[in-house]
Amino acid sequence: MTILQWFIFFLILQIVHYLGTWKLYEKAGRKSWEAAIPVYNAIVLMKIINRPTWWTALLFVPIVNLIMFIVVWVETLRSFGKNTTKDTILGVVTLGFYIYYINYFENVVYKRDRSLVATTKSGDTISSLLFAIVVATLVHGYVLQPFNIPTSSLEKSLLVGDFLFVSKFHYGARTPKTAIALPMVHDSIPFIKTKSYINFPQLPSFRFPGLQAIKRNDIVVFNWPADTVYMFRDPSGRHIDKPLDKRSNYVKRCQGIPGDNLSIKNGDVYINNKRLILPERAKPQYSYTIITDGSNLDAKYIIEDLQITDGIYPTGPNQYVFAAVTEDAAKKLKQIPAIKSIVKNNSTEPDHRLFPHNQNWSQDNYGSIYIPEAGKTVALNKESLPFYRRLITVYEGNKLEEKGGQIYINDKPVTNYTFQQDYYWMMGDNRHNSEDSRYWGFVPFDHVVGKPVFIWFSIDPNLPWSQAIDKIRWNRLFCTVGGDGQPTSYFKYFLILLVGWFGFDFFRKRKKA
């Protein structure tokens, strides 16, 4: 929806509100015209239902307002003596239009000093539950969002089975674009796996100021930018039609920031012709071809000690491909007497599945490619257009055509283009098993969700819950995601603080008694 369409929609809502409540405003001792003034009418209504004025702000917070509308409908009915279960149900299932009936056809009396305490246990429970949902939705949407690692693309930095808290405020929280959705879930309802949102209407969205900019090597959660994409796991060009904020959440490491020229040489990332140095916690993995003397390898040593978990595949007599191996693990494999040779795989064959699908590049030898920066201008021609077509049309909303060898944007002939937002290059540490920017290109800043900051829980998905003690990765509980040095678990300090608090609370209550 355009800004004009939203303005018209907002005015219609004000008219609907006025027509359904103006008599009730008068019965509450207010003027009927107060029901017609946008925003002011909500402030007055909060006074009528004896609720704090700051509730007005919650009516304008997407998703949260869906809950608040229900609360305000019920509170309005109760303020005029309609507090039976039947009245509550009618108010909710009619989407508030039951108030129209009360407004025009019933001679209700305003309860100025009504009790705000629920008269039944079920009413008190529902009120507490709604309040908890509102608070949790605000935290989930603008502060911290839980996230779990589903794939091994960032193994060994983040493991499959890690549960994270993702900070929304580090890079600036976004307001939702999808106006109607269930709170605290993403694109599908858990267990029943059906859509959790309605596509229409879509809100204009903006981002609050962040604490920091995205830096190279930051681990970032973002909405998968591609709708239709040619992937190495699925070359069908499948189409996924989702609103921006409901697209799948991905987590990768930022390898290039706006303005960088990025290339990959023999598997190493280069920024502006200088090799990018990864942080100590990053453990890039590559596939290796290994030839043995025919002896059996110690599977327990390989899996538990070397932490090689992505799969081993036979490719010939006494020959195997180890799908994901760190440099340290490769050095230890060389020391095994049964292994005759170990060679890091370096792809050089052209792979047209790679973005922009028309270059003779490979996974390990790629680029150079310019990462667009807001406000910077690039020349547009038949060579550069494949890199930036999607940015110009899908991400920045322009009409682009090619006619008679000339490029037209919004029906005007152009020879260059100035970008409206920043873009990033995201890749997995598991370089031969990661669907990342090499396959679908740039990540727009408006797709960035947040920064993973904390692992609060971690389980090994390969072990059954009957081995719960071993299944839980105790050394990863309460670890920070970023920072220098190796990750450290702060779980024991959490337990000490927890025991200390319960001890303090026990003696405090005992002293009072």
Secondary structure, 3 states (H helix, E strand, C coil): CCHHHHHHHHHHHHHHHHHHHHHHHHHCCCCHHHHCCCCHHHHHHHHHCCCCCCHHHHCCCCCHHHHHHHHHHHHHHHHCCCCCHHHHHHHHHCCCCHHHHHHHHCCCCCCCCCCCCCCCHHHHHHHHHHHHHHHHHHHHHHCEEEEECCCCCCCCCCCCCEEEEEECCCCCCECCCEEEECCCCCCECCCCCCECEEEEEECCCCECCCCCCCCCCCEEEEECCCCECCCCCCCCCCECCCCHHHCCEEEEEEEECCCCEEEEECCEEEECCEECCCCCCCCCEEEEEEEECCCCCCHHHHHHHCCCCCCEEEEECCEEEEEEEEHHHHHHHHCCCCEEEEEECCCCCCCCCCCCCCCCCCCCCEEEEECCCCCCEEECCCCCHHHHHHHHHHHCCCCEEEECCEEEECCEEECEEECCCCEEEEECCECCCCCCHHHHCCEEHHHEEEEEEEEEEEECCCCCHHHHHHHECHHHCCEECCCCCCCCECHHHHHHHHHHHHHHHHHHHHHHC
